């Protein structure tokens, strides 16, 4: 699932949780059936668990992309250094770029 879809789903779930909390508050004030109220509270807990599952997925996806960008930049830098060393060797220059560790 794409990141933007997960973010949209997270917002929808948060709105649903807010709506259910209002419903529980009203049902409690009106003294509706305790089983109905308990069912709504269980639904809130499940939705909170769902959000708790979505957040690490979003975080992991972000971390993975940052690592990929970092690896790509390192590869590009290494290639640039190799190219500059080849050019300096072919031009007869004694200047050599040292390899980064």
Biopython code that builds the backbone (N, CA, C, O; Angstrom):
import numpy as np
from Bio.PDB.StructureBuilder import StructureBuilder

atoms = [
    (1, "UNK", "N", (0.853, -1.173, 0.000)),
    (1, "UNK", "CA", (0.000, 0.000, 0.000)),
    (1, "UNK", "C", (0.896, 1.233, 0.000)),
    (1, "UNK", "O", (1.928, 1.266, 0.672)),
    (2, "UNK", "N", (0.498, 2.223, -0.746)),
    (2, "UNK", "CA", (1.291, 3.437, -0.857)),
    (2, "UNK", "C", (1.144, 4.300, 0.382)),
    (2, "UNK", "O", (0.137, 4.255, 1.089)),
    (3, "UNK", "N", (2.172, 5.078, 0.618)),
    (3, "UNK", "CA", (2.224, 5.922, 1.812)),
    (3, "UNK", "C", (1.028, 6.862, 1.911)),
    (3, "UNK", "O", (0.432, 6.988, 2.981)),
    (4, "UNK", "N", (0.665, 7.525, 0.809)),
    (4, "UNK", "CA", (-0.433, 8.491, 0.859)),
    (4, "UNK", "C", (-1.760, 7.813, 1.189)),
    (4, "UNK", "O", (-2.630, 8.421, 1.813)),
    (5, "UNK", "N", (-1.920, 6.553, 0.773)),
    (5, "UNK", "CA", (-3.145, 5.826, 1.111)),
    (5, "UNK", "C", (-3.185, 5.492, 2.600)),
    (5, "UNK", "O", (-4.240, 5.552, 3.231)),
    (6, "UNK", "N", (-2.029, 5.142, 3.151)),
    (6, "UNK", "CA", (-1.970, 4.854, 4.588)),
    (6, "UNK", "C", (-2.243, 6.103, 5.411)),
    (6, "UNK", "O", (-2.916, 6.039, 6.440)),
    (7, "UNK", "N", (-1.724, 7.234, 4.963)),
    (7, "UNK", "CA", (-1.970, 8.487, 5.671)),
    (7, "UNK", "C", (-3.453, 8.840, 5.618)),
    (7, "UNK", "O", (-4.028, 9.273, 6.616)),
    (8, "UNK", "N", (-4.071, 8.653, 4.451)),
    (8, "UNK", "CA", (-5.509, 8.921, 4.311)),
    (8, "UNK", "C", (-6.312, 7.983, 5.214)),
    (8, "UNK", "O", (-7.263, 8.408, 5.870)),
    (9, "UNK", "N", (-5.924, 6.711, 5.242)),
    (9, "UNK", "CA", (-6.605, 5.741, 6.098)),
    (9, "UNK", "C", (-6.455, 6.115, 7.566)),
    (9, "UNK", "O", (-7.405, 6.004, 8.340)),
    (10, "UNK", "N", (-5.271, 6.556, 7.944)),
    (10, "UNK", "CA", (-5.037, 6.977, 9.322)),
    (10, "UNK", "C", (-5.958, 8.136, 9.703)),
    (10, "UNK", "O", (-6.521, 8.141, 10.798)),
    (11, "UNK", "N", (-6.115, 9.105, 8.821)),
    (11, "UNK", "CA", (-6.994, 10.249, 9.103)),
    (11, "UNK", "C", (-8.445, 9.807, 9.240)),
    (11, "UNK", "O", (-9.158, 10.277, 10.127)),
    (12, "UNK", "N", (-8.884, 8.907, 8.367)),
    (12, "UNK", "CA", (-10.262, 8.403, 8.428)),
    (12, "UNK", "C", (-10.497, 7.686, 9.749)),
    (12, "UNK", "O", (-11.531, 7.871, 10.390)),
    (13, "UNK", "N", (-9.532, 6.867, 10.154)),
    (13, "UNK", "CA", (-9.668, 6.125, 11.410)),
    (13, "UNK", "C", (-9.701, 7.078, 12.598)),
    (13, "UNK", "O", (-10.482, 6.885, 13.529)),
    (14, "UNK", "N", (-8.857, 8.104, 12.570)),
    (14, "UNK", "CA", (-8.855, 9.080, 13.667)),
    (14, "UNK", "C", (-10.195, 9.798, 13.767)),
    (14, "UNK", "O", (-10.682, 10.056, 14.868)),
    (15, "UNK", "N", (-10.791, 10.123, 12.622)),
    (15, "UNK", "CA", (-12.118, 10.754, 12.630)),
    (15, "UNK", "C", (-13.164, 9.797, 13.199)),
    (15, "UNK", "O", (-14.045, 10.206, 13.955)),
    (16, "UNK", "N", (-13.059, 8.522, 12.829)),
    (16, "UNK", "CA", (-14.008, 7.514, 13.325)),
    (16, "UNK", "C", (-13.872, 7.356, 14.842)),
    (16, "UNK", "O", (-14.869, 7.215, 15.551)),
    (17, "UNK", "N", (-12.641, 7.381, 15.327)),
    (17, "UNK", "CA", (-12.414, 7.276, 16.773)),
    (17, "UNK", "C", (-13.059, 8.458, 17.489)),
    (17, "UNK", "O", (-13.710, 8.279, 18.519)),
    (18, "UNK", "N", (-12.884, 9.659, 16.953)),
    (18, "UNK", "CA", (-13.509, 10.842, 17.553)),
    (18, "UNK", "C", (-15.022, 10.723, 17.583)),
    (18, "UNK", "O", (-15.665, 11.065, 18.575)),
    (19, "UNK", "N", (-15.577, 10.236, 16.494)),
    (19, "UNK", "CA", (-17.025, 10.058, 16.412)),
    (19, "UNK", "C", (-17.515, 9.021, 17.432)),
    (19, "UNK", "O", (-18.535, 9.218, 18.092)),
    (20, "UNK", "N", (-16.779, 7.925, 17.548)),
    (20, "UNK", "CA", (-17.161, 6.883, 18.507)),
    (20, "UNK", "C", (-17.045, 7.373, 19.950)),
    (20, "UNK", "O", (-17.866, 7.012, 20.794)),
    (21, "UNK", "N", (-16.041, 8.184, 20.236)),
    (21, "UNK", "CA", (-15.902, 8.729, 21.596)),
    (21, "UNK", "C", (-17.090, 9.619, 21.950)),
    (21, "UNK", "O", (-17.606, 9.572, 23.067)),
    (22, "UNK", "N", (-17.513, 10.425, 20.990)),
    (22, "UNK", "CA", (-18.706, 11.262, 21.221)),
    (22, "UNK", "C", (-19.930, 10.376, 21.449)),
    (22, "UNK", "O", (-20.752, 10.637, 22.328)),
    (23, "UNK", "N", (-20.031, 9.330, 20.641)),
    (23, "UNK", "CA", (-21.170, 8.420, 20.763)),
    (23, "UNK", "C", (-21.181, 7.743, 22.138)),
    (23, "UNK", "O", (-22.239, 7.604, 22.751)),
    (24, "UNK", "N", (-20.011, 7.324, 22.620)),
    (24, "UNK", "CA", (-19.914, 6.694, 23.940)),
    (24, "UNK", "C", (-20.298, 7.683, 25.032)),
    (24, "UNK", "O", (-20.991, 7.330, 25.987)),
    (25, "UNK", "N", (-19.846, 8.912, 24.886)),
    (25, "UNK", "CA", (-20.175, 9.934, 25.884)),
    (25, "UNK", "C", (-21.683, 10.178, 25.941)),
    (25, "UNK", "O", (-22.270, 10.245, 27.022)),
    (26, "UNK", "N", (-22.294, 10.307, 24.783)),
    (26, "UNK", "CA", (-23.745, 10.534, 24.734)),
    (26, "UNK", "C", (-24.492, 9.321, 25.282)),
    (26, "UNK", "O", (-25.435, 9.456, 26.062)),
    (27, "UNK", "N", (-24.053, 8.130, 24.860)),
    (27, "UNK", "CA", (-24.721, 6.903, 25.315)),
    (27, "UNK", "C", (-24.593, 6.729, 26.824)),
    (27, "UNK", "O", (-25.504, 6.219, 27.476)),
    (28, "UNK", "N", (-23.473, 7.150, 27.367)),
    (28, "UNK", "CA", (-23.269, 7.057, 28.812)),
    (28, "UNK", "C", (-24.175, 8.045, 29.542)),
    (28, "UNK", "O", (-24.770, 7.707, 30.566)),
    (29, "UNK", "N", (-24.280, 9.264, 29.015)),
    (29, "UNK", "CA", (-25.129, 10.278, 29.644)),
    (29, "UNK", "C", (-26.606, 9.893, 29.590)),
    (29, "UNK", "O", (-27.357, 10.159, 30.528)),
    (30, "UNK", "N", (-27.015, 9.270, 28.496)),
    (30, "UNK", "CA", (-28.412, 8.876, 28.330)),
    (30, "UNK", "C", (-28.691, 7.534, 29.008)),
    (30, "UNK", "O", (-29.840, 7.107, 29.120)),
    (31, "UNK", "N", (-27.621, 6.880, 29.457)),
    (31, "UNK", "CA", (-27.700, 5.586, 30.139)),
    (31, "UNK", "C", (-28.283, 4.507, 29.225)),
    (31, "UNK", "O", (-29.228, 3.805, 29.585)),
    (32, "UNK", "N", (-27.690, 4.397, 28.035)),
    (32, "UNK", "CA", (-28.077, 3.329, 27.113)),
    (32, "UNK", "C", (-27.508, 2.007, 27.599)),
    (32, "UNK", "O", (-26.778, 1.952, 28.589)),
    (33, "UNK", "N", (-27.848, 0.965, 26.899)),
    (33, "UNK", "CA", (-27.425, -0.387, 27.237)),
    (33, "UNK", "C", (-25.899, -0.448, 27.420)),
    (33, "UNK", "O", (-25.151, -0.046, 26.528)),
    (34, "UNK", "N", (-25.441, -0.949, 28.573)),
    (34, "UNK", "CA", (-23.999, -1.048, 28.827)),
    (34, "UNK", "C", (-23.261, -1.920, 27.792)),
    (34, "UNK", "O", (-22.085, -1.687, 27.515)),
    (35, "UNK", "N", (-23.943, -2.911, 27.231)),
    (35, "UNK", "CA", (-23.305, -3.745, 26.203)),
    (35, "UNK", "C", (-23.023, -2.940, 24.940)),
    (35, "UNK", "O", (-21.997, -3.134, 24.289)),
    (36, "UNK", "N", (-23.932, -2.041, 24.599)),
    (36, "UNK", "CA", (-23.748, -1.172, 23.435)),
    (36, "UNK", "C", (-22.532, -0.277, 23.654)),
    (36, "UNK", "O", (-21.707, -0.103, 22.758)),
    (37, "UNK", "N", (-22.433, 0.286, 24.849)),
    (37, "UNK", "CA", (-21.309, 1.169, 25.180)),
    (37, "UNK", "C", (-19.998, 0.378, 25.168)),
    (37, "UNK", "O", (-18.988, 0.854, 24.648)),
    (38, "UNK", "N", (-20.015, -0.819, 25.736)),
    (38, "UNK", "CA", (-18.810, -1.659, 25.760)),
    (38, "UNK", "C", (-18.381, -2.031, 24.335)),
    (38, "UNK", "O", (-17.188, -2.092, 24.038)),
    (39, "UNK", "N", (-19.356, -2.278, 23.463)),
    (39, "UNK", "CA", (-19.055, -2.601, 22.067)),
    (39, "UNK", "C", (-18.363, -1.429, 21.378)),
    (39, "UNK", "O", (-17.402, -1.627, 20.634)),
    (40, "UNK", "N", (-18.839, -0.224, 21.617)),
    (40, "UNK", "CA", (-18.233, 0.968, 21.022)),
    (40, "UNK", "C", (-16.815, 1.189, 21.564)),
    (40, "UNK", "O", (-15.919, 1.587, 20.820)),
    (41, "UNK", "N", (-16.618, 0.932, 22.850)),
    (41, "UNK", "CA", (-15.287, 1.076, 23.437)),
    (41, "UNK", "C", (-14.319, 0.049, 22.840)),
    (41, "UNK", "O", (-13.152, 0.354, 22.592)),
    (42, "UNK", "N", (-14.820, -1.175, 22.612)),
    (42, "UNK", "CA", (-13.983, -2.187, 21.958)),
    (42, "UNK", "C", (-13.602, -1.766, 20.545)),
    (42, "UNK", "O", (-12.473, -1.980, 20.106)),
    (43, "UNK", "N", (-14.551, -1.167, 19.842)),
    (43, "UNK", "CA", (-14.271, -0.694, 18.493)),
    (43, "UNK", "C", (-13.200, 0.406, 18.512)),
    (43, "UNK", "O", (-12.325, 0.440, 17.647)),
    (44, "UNK", "N", (-13.276, 1.298, 19.496)),
    (44, "UNK", "CA", (-12.268, 2.351, 19.643)),
    (44, "UNK", "C", (-10.898, 1.726, 19.882)),
    (44, "UNK", "O", (-9.915, 2.141, 19.267)),
    (45, "UNK", "N", (-10.820, 0.741, 20.764)),
    (45, "UNK", "CA", (-9.543, 0.076, 21.047)),
    (45, "UNK", "C", (-8.975, -0.577, 19.790)),
    (45, "UNK", "O", (-7.775, -0.493, 19.526)),
    (46, "UNK", "N", (-9.844, -1.229, 19.016)),
    (46, "UNK", "CA", (-9.380, -1.870, 17.788)),
    (46, "UNK", "C", (-8.843, -0.836, 16.804)),
    (46, "UNK", "O", (-7.799, -1.044, 16.186)),
    (47, "UNK", "N", (-9.548, 0.264, 16.660)),
    (47, "UNK", "CA", (-9.104, 1.309, 15.729)),
    (47, "UNK", "C", (-7.790, 1.940, 16.198)),
    (47, "UNK", "O", (-6.938, 2.282, 15.379)),
    (48, "UNK", "N", (-7.627, 2.093, 17.511)),
    (48, "UNK", "CA", (-6.360, 2.614, 18.031)),
    (48, "UNK", "C", (-5.224, 1.630, 17.750)),
    (48, "UNK", "O", (-4.108, 2.040, 17.429)),
    (49, "UNK", "N", (-5.506, 0.341, 17.872)),
    (49, "UNK", "CA", (-4.511, -0.676, 17.543)),
    (49, "UNK", "C", (-4.146, -0.591, 16.061)),
    (49, "UNK", "O", (-2.979, -0.724, 15.692)),
    (50, "UNK", "N", (-5.157, -0.368, 15.217)),
    (50, "UNK", "CA", (-4.908, -0.257, 13.778)),
    (50, "UNK", "C", (-3.986, 0.917, 13.477)),
    (50, "UNK", "O", (-3.056, 0.791, 12.681)),
    (51, "UNK", "N", (-4.237, 2.042, 14.101)),
    (51, "UNK", "CA", (-3.367, 3.208, 13.913)),
    (51, "UNK", "C", (-1.963, 2.890, 14.427)),
    (51, "UNK", "O", (-0.967, 3.295, 13.828)),
    (52, "UNK", "N", (-1.898, 2.166, 15.534)),
    (52, "UNK", "CA", (-0.600, 1.757, 16.071)),
    (52, "UNK", "C", (0.159, 0.848, 15.119)),
    (52, "UNK", "O", (1.385, 0.768, 15.187)),
    (53, "UNK", "N", (-0.550, 0.165, 14.235)),
    (53, "UNK", "CA", (0.078, -0.677, 13.220)),
    (53, "UNK", "C", (0.500, 0.157, 12.012)),
    (53, "UNK", "O", (1.543, -0.103, 11.412)),
    (54, "UNK", "N", (-0.289, 1.136, 11.661)),
    (54, "UNK", "CA", (-0.002, 1.975, 10.484)),
    (54, "UNK", "C", (1.232, 2.848, 10.711)),
    (54, "UNK", "O", (2.063, 2.988, 9.814)),
    (55, "UNK", "N", (1.356, 3.430, 11.890)),
    (55, "UNK", "CA", (2.447, 4.372, 12.165)),
    (55, "UNK", "C", (3.831, 3.738, 11.961)),
    (55, "UNK", "O", (4.673, 4.353, 11.307)),
    (56, "UNK", "N", (4.106, 2.531, 12.493)),
    (56, "UNK", "CA", (5.430, 1.938, 12.226)),
    (56, "UNK", "C", (5.673, 1.642, 10.745)),
    (56, "UNK", "O", (6.807, 1.730, 10.274)),
    (57, "UNK", "N", (4.622, 1.293, 10.014)),
    (57, "UNK", "CA", (4.773, 1.048, 8.576)),
    (57, "UNK", "C", (5.202, 2.331, 7.882)),
    (57, "UNK", "O", (6.108, 2.317, 7.050)),
    (58, "UNK", "N", (4.560, 3.430, 8.220)),
    (58, "UNK", "CA", (4.937, 4.715, 7.627)),
    (58, "UNK", "C", (6.360, 5.093, 8.010)),
    (58, "UNK", "O", (7.120, 5.584, 7.176)),
    (59, "UNK", "N", (6.721, 4.868, 9.259)),
    (59, "UNK", "CA", (8.064, 5.201, 9.734)),
    (59, "UNK", "C", (9.103, 4.342, 9.025)),
    (59, "UNK", "O", (10.136, 4.849, 8.588)),
    (60, "UNK", "N", (8.832, 3.030, 8.908)),
    (60, "UNK", "CA", (9.768, 2.112, 8.254)),
    (60, "UNK", "C", (9.945, 2.485, 6.795)),
    (60, "UNK", "O", (11.064, 2.470, 6.281)),
    (61, "UNK", "N", (8.857, 2.818, 6.126)),
    (61, "UNK", "CA", (8.921, 3.211, 4.723)),
    (61, "UNK", "C", (9.797, 4.442, 4.557)),
    (61, "UNK", "O", (10.598, 4.514, 3.626)),
    (62, "UNK", "N", (9.650, 5.405, 5.451)),
    (62, "UNK", "CA", (10.452, 6.628, 5.402)),
    (62, "UNK", "C", (11.931, 6.316, 5.646)),
    (62, "UNK", "O", (12.796, 6.828, 4.936)),
    (63, "UNK", "N", (12.223, 5.482, 6.640)),
    (63, "UNK", "CA", (13.606, 5.102, 6.939)),
    (63, "UNK", "C", (14.236, 4.371, 5.762)),
    (63, "UNK", "O", (15.390, 4.621, 5.413)),
    (64, "UNK", "N", (13.472, 3.465, 5.150)),
    (64, "UNK", "CA", (13.978, 2.696, 4.018)),
    (64, "UNK", "C", (14.337, 3.621, 2.852)),
    (64, "UNK", "O", (15.374, 3.438, 2.215)),
    (65, "UNK", "N", (13.501, 4.594, 2.576)),
    (65, "UNK", "CA", (13.780, 5.538, 1.487)),
    (65, "UNK", "C", (15.016, 6.369, 1.778)),
    (65, "UNK", "O", (15.816, 6.631, 0.879)),
    (66, "UNK", "N", (15.177, 6.785, 3.023)),
    (66, "UNK", "CA", (16.359, 7.567, 3.382)),
    (66, "UNK", "C", (17.627, 6.737, 3.206)),
    (66, "UNK", "O", (18.647, 7.251, 2.748)),
    (67, "UNK", "N", (17.568, 5.456, 3.567)),
    (67, "UNK", "CA", (18.728, 4.591, 3.399)),
    (67, "UNK", "C", (19.045, 4.393, 1.921)),
    (67, "UNK", "O", (20.212, 4.386, 1.529)),
    (68, "UNK", "N", (18.012, 4.234, 1.103)),
    (68, "UNK", "CA", (18.236, 4.073, -0.332)),
    (68, "UNK", "C", (18.871, 5.318, -0.934)),
    (68, "UNK", "O", (19.784, 5.218, -1.753)),
    (69, "UNK", "N", (18.389, 6.489, -0.531)),
    (69, "UNK", "CA", (18.972, 7.746, -1.020)),
    (69, "UNK", "C", (20.433, 7.855, -0.602)),
    (69, "UNK", "O", (21.283, 8.258, -1.396)),
    (70, "UNK", "N", (20.717, 7.500, 0.635)),
    (70, "UNK", "CA", (22.074, 7.579, 1.151)),
    (70, "UNK", "C", (22.996, 6.633, 0.385)),
    (70, "UNK", "O", (24.111, 7.010, 0.025)),
    (71, "UNK", "N", (22.540, 5.418, 0.138)),
    (71, "UNK", "CA", (23.334, 4.443, -0.613)),
    (71, "UNK", "C", (23.568, 4.927, -2.031)),
    (71, "UNK", "O", (24.678, 4.807, -2.551)),
    (72, "UNK", "N", (22.552, 5.466, -2.656)),
    (72, "UNK", "CA", (22.689, 5.980, -4.017)),
    (72, "UNK", "C", (23.711, 7.110, -4.066)),
    (72, "UNK", "O", (24.536, 7.166, -4.977)),
    (73, "UNK", "N", (23.656, 8.012, -3.085)),
    (73, "UNK", "CA", (24.604, 9.126, -3.055)),
    (73, "UNK", "C", (26.030, 8.624, -2.865)),
    (73, "UNK", "O", (26.957, 9.145, -3.485)),
    (74, "UNK", "N", (26.217, 7.602, -2.000)),
    (74, "UNK", "CA", (27.554, 7.042, -1.798)),
    (74, "UNK", "C", (28.089, 6.424, -3.082)),
    (74, "UNK", "O", (29.259, 6.600, -3.421)),
    (75, "UNK", "N", (27.229, 5.697, -3.797)),
    (75, "UNK", "CA", (27.645, 5.087, -5.064)),
    (75, "UNK", "C", (28.019, 6.155, -6.096)),
    (75, "UNK", "O", (29.008, 6.016, -6.815)),
    (76, "UNK", "N", (27.216, 7.220, -6.160)),
    (76, "UNK", "CA", (27.521, 8.301, -7.101)),
    (76, "UNK", "C", (28.841, 8.982, -6.740)),
    (76, "UNK", "O", (29.631, 9.316, -7.624)),
    (77, "UNK", "N", (29.077, 9.184, -5.457)),
    (77, "UNK", "CA", (30.324, 9.806, -5.015)),
    (77, "UNK", "C", (31.513, 8.917, -5.348)),
    (77, "UNK", "O", (32.537, 9.404, -5.828)),
    (78, "UNK", "N", (31.385, 7.613, -5.098)),
    (78, "UNK", "CA", (32.476, 6.683, -5.407)),
    (78, "UNK", "C", (32.765, 6.674, -6.907)),
    (78, "UNK", "O", (33.925, 6.645, -7.316)),
    (79, "UNK", "N", (31.721, 6.698, -7.720)),
    (79, "UNK", "CA", (31.900, 6.726, -9.176)),
    (79, "UNK", "C", (32.581, 8.028, -9.619)),
    (79, "UNK", "O", (33.440, 8.010, -10.500)),
    (80, "UNK", "N", (32.205, 9.129, -9.022)),
    (80, "UNK", "CA", (32.827, 10.420, -9.340)),
    (80, "UNK", "C", (34.319, 10.398, -8.990)),
    (80, "UNK", "O", (35.154, 10.871, -9.761)),
    (81, "UNK", "N", (34.636, 9.850, -7.835)),
    (81, "UNK", "CA", (36.036, 9.772, -7.413)),
    (81, "UNK", "C", (36.832, 8.896, -8.374)),
    (81, "UNK", "O", (37.942, 9.254, -8.767)),
    (82, "UNK", "N", (36.268, 7.748, -8.755)),
    (82, "UNK", "CA", (36.946, 6.865, -9.712)),
    (82, "UNK", "C", (37.188, 7.585, -11.029)),
    (82, "UNK", "O", (38.277, 7.512, -11.598)),
    (83, "UNK", "N", (36.168, 8.277, -11.505)),
    (83, "UNK", "CA", (36.289, 8.994, -12.779)),
    (83, "UNK", "C", (37.363, 10.067, -12.703)),
    (83, "UNK", "O", (38.163, 10.216, -13.627)),
    (84, "UNK", "N", (37.383, 10.813, -11.607)),
    (84, "UNK", "CA", (38.389, 11.864, -11.451)),
    (84, "UNK", "C", (39.786, 11.276, -11.347)),
    (84, "UNK", "O", (40.741, 11.858, -11.862)),
    (85, "UNK", "N", (39.920, 10.135, -10.692)),
    (85, "UNK", "CA", (41.236, 9.479, -10.613)),
    (85, "UNK", "C", (41.700, 9.012, -11.990)),
    (85, "UNK", "O", (42.875, 9.146, -12.332)),
    (86, "UNK", "N", (40.773, 8.463, -12.780)),
    (86, "UNK", "CA", (41.120, 8.023, -14.132)),
    (86, "UNK", "C", (41.544, 9.218, -14.975)),
    (86, "UNK", "O", (42.527, 9.144, -15.712)),
    (87, "UNK", "N", (40.812, 10.307, -14.869)),
    (87, "UNK", "CA", (41.164, 11.510, -15.627)),
    (87, "UNK", "C", (42.517, 12.065, -15.209)),
    (87, "UNK", "O", (43.312, 12.474, -16.055)),
    (88, "UNK", "N", (42.778, 12.079, -13.919)),
    (88, "UNK", "CA", (44.052, 12.616, -13.447)),
    (88, "UNK", "C", (45.216, 11.721, -13.866)),
    (88, "UNK", "O", (46.304, 12.217, -14.157)),
    (89, "UNK", "N", (44.993, 10.401, -13.899)),
    (89, "UNK", "CA", (46.046, 9.484, -14.339)),
    (89, "UNK", "C", (46.311, 9.639, -15.832)),
    (89, "UNK", "O", (47.461, 9.624, -16.271)),
    (90, "UNK", "N", (45.244, 9.786, -16.606)),
    (90, "UNK", "CA", (45.411, 9.885, -18.056)),
    (90, "UNK", "C", (46.012, 11.230, -18.475)),
    (90, "UNK", "O", (46.644, 11.321, -19.528)),
    (91, "UNK", "N", (45.825, 12.256, -17.675)),
    (91, "UNK", "CA", (46.369, 13.564, -18.034)),
    (91, "UNK", "C", (47.801, 13.730, -17.538)),
    (91, "UNK", "O", (48.447, 14.740, -17.815)),
    (92, "UNK", "N", (48.285, 12.749, -16.814)),
    (92, "UNK", "CA", (49.656, 12.812, -16.336)),
    (92, "UNK", "C", (49.816, 13.650, -15.082)),
    (92, "UNK", "O", (50.939, 13.904, -14.647)),
    (93, "UNK", "N", (48.738, 14.072, -14.510)),
    (93, "UNK", "CA", (48.789, 14.883, -13.301)),
    (93, "UNK", "C", (49.147, 14.010, -12.117)),
    (93, "UNK", "O", (48.738, 12.852, -12.045)),
    (94, "UNK", "N", (49.905, 14.561, -11.194)),
    (94, "UNK", "CA", (50.277, 13.818, -10.001)),
    (94, "UNK", "C", (49.253, 13.996, -8.885)),
    (94, "UNK", "O", (49.367, 13.398, -7.815)),
    (95, "UNK", "N", (48.257, 14.827, -9.155)),
    (95, "UNK", "CA", (47.205, 15.060, -8.159)),
    (95, "UNK", "C", (46.267, 13.861, -8.147)),
    (95, "UNK", "O", (45.749, 13.461, -9.190)),
    (96, "UNK", "N", (46.052, 13.297, -6.983)),
    (96, "UNK", "CA", (45.157, 12.153, -6.873)),
    (96, "UNK", "C", (44.148, 12.407, -5.754)),
    (96, "UNK", "O", (44.501, 12.873, -4.671)),
    (97, "UNK", "N", (42.932, 12.102, -6.032)),
    (97, "UNK", "CA", (41.877, 12.264, -5.032)),
    (97, "UNK", "C", (41.880, 11.026, -4.155)),
    (97, "UNK", "O", (41.821, 9.899, -4.647)),
    (98, "UNK", "N", (41.948, 11.244, -2.875)),
    (98, "UNK", "CA", (41.982, 10.114, -1.956)),
    (98, "UNK", "C", (40.579, 9.549, -1.779)),
    (98, "UNK", "O", (39.580, 10.267, -1.827)),
    (99, "UNK", "N", (40.544, 8.268, -1.577)),
    (99, "UNK", "CA", (39.289, 7.548, -1.417)),
    (99, "UNK", "C", (38.679, 7.823, -0.051)),
    (99, "UNK", "O", (39.365, 7.814, 0.972)),
    (100, "UNK", "N", (37.367, 8.067, -0.060)),
    (100, "UNK", "CA", (36.646, 8.295, 1.192)),
    (100, "UNK", "C", (36.327, 6.954, 1.833)),
    (100, "UNK", "O", (36.061, 5.968, 1.145)),
    (101, "UNK", "N", (36.356, 6.932, 3.145)),
    (101, "UNK", "CA", (36.028, 5.683, 3.832)),
    (101, "UNK", "C", (34.679, 5.772, 4.458)),
    (101, "UNK", "O", (34.224, 4.815, 5.084)),
]
sb = StructureBuilder()
sb.init_structure("model")
sb.init_model(0)
sb.init_chain("A")
sb.init_seg("    ")
for serial, (resi, resn, name, xyz) in enumerate(atoms, 1):
    if name == "N":
        sb.init_residue(resn, " ", resi, " ")
    sb.init_atom(name, np.array(xyz, "f"), 0.0, 1.0, " ", f" {name:<3s}", serial, name[0])
structure = sb.get_structure()
